[in-house]
Amino acid sequence: MNHFPEVIAAWLFVVGLYGIVTSRHLVHLVMCLGIIQAGTYLLLIAGGYRFPPAAAPIFETAEQTTLTSVDPIVQALTLTDIVVGAAVTALLLAITIQIHKSTGNLDPQELRLMHRP
């Protein structure tokens, strides 16, 4: 069995997590979250794929339902994940713009220091 998609998804997660931990800019932080989400997309699609190579889940007659097909529910969940990810990214970037307007800074370390009494 080929585990290449799972390895790439784990690599994307690690790279995104490393970027989040070492980020010195809020926009960079949002982009690293997008990299982690790309790993979740890949993991969902890899989980829905069946071996041996499966075909698209399009059937014209009831007799064809015995053929191996890709799980369409996982594909729908992946599309939903992409839409939710785009909305979260837009919201985080809007919050980042507001932070920049109010403080003039996008460094997370300096933002923490600004709110201490």
C-alpha positions as a Markdown table, in Angstrom:
| # | Residue | x | y | z |
|---|---|---|---|---|
| 1 | Met | 0.0 | 0.0 | 0.0 |
| 2 | Asn | 1.3 | 3.5 | -0.9 |
| 3 | His | 1.6 | 5.9 | 2.0 |
| 4 | Phe | 3.0 | 8.8 | 0.0 |
| 5 | Pro | 0.0 | 11.1 | 0.5 |
| 6 | Glu | 0.0 | 10.6 | 4.2 |
| 7 | Val | 3.7 | 11.3 | 4.4 |
| 8 | Ile | 3.3 | 14.5 | 2.4 |
| 9 | Ala | 0.3 | 15.5 | 4.6 |
| 10 | Ala | 2.4 | 15.0 | 7.7 |
| 11 | Trp | 5.3 | 17.0 | 6.1 |
| 12 | Leu | 2.9 | 19.9 | 5.3 |
| 13 | Phe | 1.7 | 19.8 | 8.9 |
| 14 | Val | 5.2 | 19.9 | 10.3 |
| 15 | Val | 6.3 | 22.7 | 8.0 |
| 16 | Gly | 3.2 | 24.8 | 8.8 |
| 17 | Leu | 3.6 | 24.2 | 12.5 |
| 18 | Tyr | 7.3 | 25.2 | 12.4 |
| 19 | Gly | 6.3 | 28.3 | 10.5 |
| 20 | Ile | 3.7 | 29.2 | 13.2 |
| 21 | Val | 6.1 | 28.6 | 16.0 |
| 22 | Thr | 8.9 | 30.7 | 14.4 |
| 23 | Ser | 6.7 | 33.4 | 12.8 |
| 24 | Arg | 7.6 | 37.1 | 13.4 |
| 25 | His | 4.7 | 38.4 | 11.2 |
| 26 | Leu | 1.0 | 37.9 | 11.5 |
| 27 | Val | 0.5 | 37.5 | 7.7 |
| 28 | His | 3.1 | 34.8 | 7.7 |
| 29 | Leu | 1.3 | 33.1 | 10.6 |
| 30 | Val | -2.0 | 33.1 | 8.6 |
| 31 | Met | -0.2 | 31.6 | 5.5 |
| 32 | Cys | 1.3 | 28.9 | 7.7 |
| 33 | Leu | -2.2 | 28.0 | 8.9 |
| 34 | Gly | -3.1 | 27.7 | 5.2 |
| 35 | Ile | -0.2 | 25.2 | 4.7 |
| 36 | Ile | -1.5 | 23.1 | 7.6 |
| 37 | Gln | -5.0 | 23.2 | 6.0 |
| 38 | Ala | -3.5 | 22.0 | 2.7 |
| 39 | Gly | -2.2 | 19.0 | 4.6 |
| 40 | Thr | -5.7 | 18.3 | 5.8 |
| 41 | Tyr | -7.1 | 18.4 | 2.3 |
| 42 | Leu | -4.5 | 15.9 | 1.1 |
| 43 | Leu | -5.2 | 13.6 | 4.1 |
| 44 | Leu | -8.9 | 13.7 | 3.4 |
| 45 | Ile | -8.6 | 12.9 | -0.3 |
| 46 | Ala | -6.0 | 10.2 | 0.5 |
| 47 | Gly | -8.4 | 8.7 | 3.0 |
| 48 | Gly | -11.3 | 8.6 | 0.5 |
| 49 | Tyr | -9.2 | 6.9 | -2.2 |
| 50 | Arg | -9.6 | 3.1 | -2.4 |
| 51 | Phe | -7.2 | 0.6 | -3.7 |
| 52 | Pro | -7.0 | -0.9 | -6.4 |
| 53 | Pro | -7.3 | 2.4 | -8.4 |
| 54 | Ala | -10.9 | 3.5 | -8.2 |
| 55 | Ala | -13.0 | 5.3 | -10.6 |
| 56 | Ala | -15.3 | 8.3 | -10.3 |
| 57 | Pro | -18.6 | 7.5 | -8.5 |
| 58 | Ile | -20.8 | 7.9 | -11.6 |
| 59 | Phe | -23.1 | 4.9 | -12.2 |
| 60 | Glu | -25.6 | 4.6 | -15.0 |
| 61 | Thr | -27.1 | 1.3 | -13.9 |
| 62 | Ala | -27.5 | -0.6 | -10.6 |
| 63 | Glu | -25.2 | -3.4 | -11.8 |
| 64 | Gln | -22.2 | -1.0 | -11.9 |
| 65 | Thr | -22.4 | -0.3 | -8.1 |
| 66 | Thr | -20.2 | -3.4 | -7.5 |
| 67 | Leu | -17.2 | -1.6 | -9.1 |
| 68 | Thr | -14.6 | 0.1 | -6.9 |
| 69 | Ser | -15.2 | 3.8 | -6.7 |
| 70 | Val | -13.8 | 6.8 | -4.8 |
| 71 | Asp | -15.9 | 7.8 | -1.7 |
| 72 | Pro | -17.9 | 10.9 | -2.8 |
| 73 | Ile | -18.6 | 11.9 | 0.8 |
| 74 | Val | -14.9 | 12.5 | 1.5 |
| 75 | Gln | -14.7 | 14.6 | -1.6 |
| 76 | Ala | -17.7 | 16.7 | -0.4 |
| 77 | Leu | -16.1 | 17.1 | 3.0 |
| 78 | Thr | -12.9 | 18.2 | 1.4 |
| 79 | Leu | -14.7 | 20.9 | -0.6 |
| 80 | Thr | -16.4 | 22.0 | 2.6 |
| 81 | Asp | -13.0 | 22.1 | 4.3 |
| 82 | Ile | -11.7 | 24.3 | 1.4 |
| 83 | Val | -14.6 | 26.8 | 1.8 |
| 84 | Val | -14.3 | 26.9 | 5.6 |
| 85 | Gly | -10.5 | 27.4 | 5.2 |
| 86 | Ala | -11.0 | 30.3 | 2.8 |
| 87 | Ala | -13.5 | 32.0 | 5.1 |
| 88 | Val | -11.2 | 31.5 | 8.1 |
| 89 | Thr | -8.2 | 32.9 | 6.2 |
| 90 | Ala | -10.3 | 35.9 | 5.1 |
| 91 | Leu | -11.4 | 36.6 | 8.7 |
| 92 | Leu | -7.8 | 36.2 | 10.0 |
| 93 | Leu | -6.5 | 38.6 | 7.4 |
| 94 | Ala | -9.2 | 41.1 | 8.2 |
| 95 | Ile | -8.3 | 40.9 | 11.9 |
| 96 | Thr | -4.6 | 41.4 | 10.9 |
| 97 | Ile | -5.5 | 44.5 | 8.9 |
| 98 | Gln | -7.3 | 45.9 | 11.9 |
| 99 | Ile | -4.4 | 45.1 | 14.2 |
| 100 | His | -2.1 | 46.9 | 11.8 |
| 101 | Lys | -4.4 | 49.9 | 11.7 |
| 102 | Ser | -4.6 | 50.2 | 15.5 |
| 103 | Thr | -1.0 | 49.4 | 16.4 |
| 104 | Gly | 1.1 | 50.0 | 13.3 |
| 105 | Asn | 2.8 | 46.7 | 14.0 |
| 106 | Leu | 2.4 | 43.0 | 12.9 |
| 107 | Asp | 5.0 | 41.3 | 15.1 |
| 108 | Pro | 3.2 | 39.0 | 17.5 |
| 109 | Gln | 6.0 | 39.3 | 20.1 |
| 110 | Glu | 5.7 | 43.1 | 20.2 |
| 111 | Leu | 1.9 | 42.9 | 20.3 |
| 112 | Arg | 2.1 | 40.9 | 23.5 |
| 113 | Leu | 4.4 | 43.5 | 25.1 |
| 114 | Met | 2.0 | 46.3 | 24.2 |
| 115 | His | -0.9 | 44.9 | 26.4 |
| 116 | Arg | 1.1 | 44.3 | 29.6 |
| 117 | Pro | 0.4 | 46.8 | 32.5 |
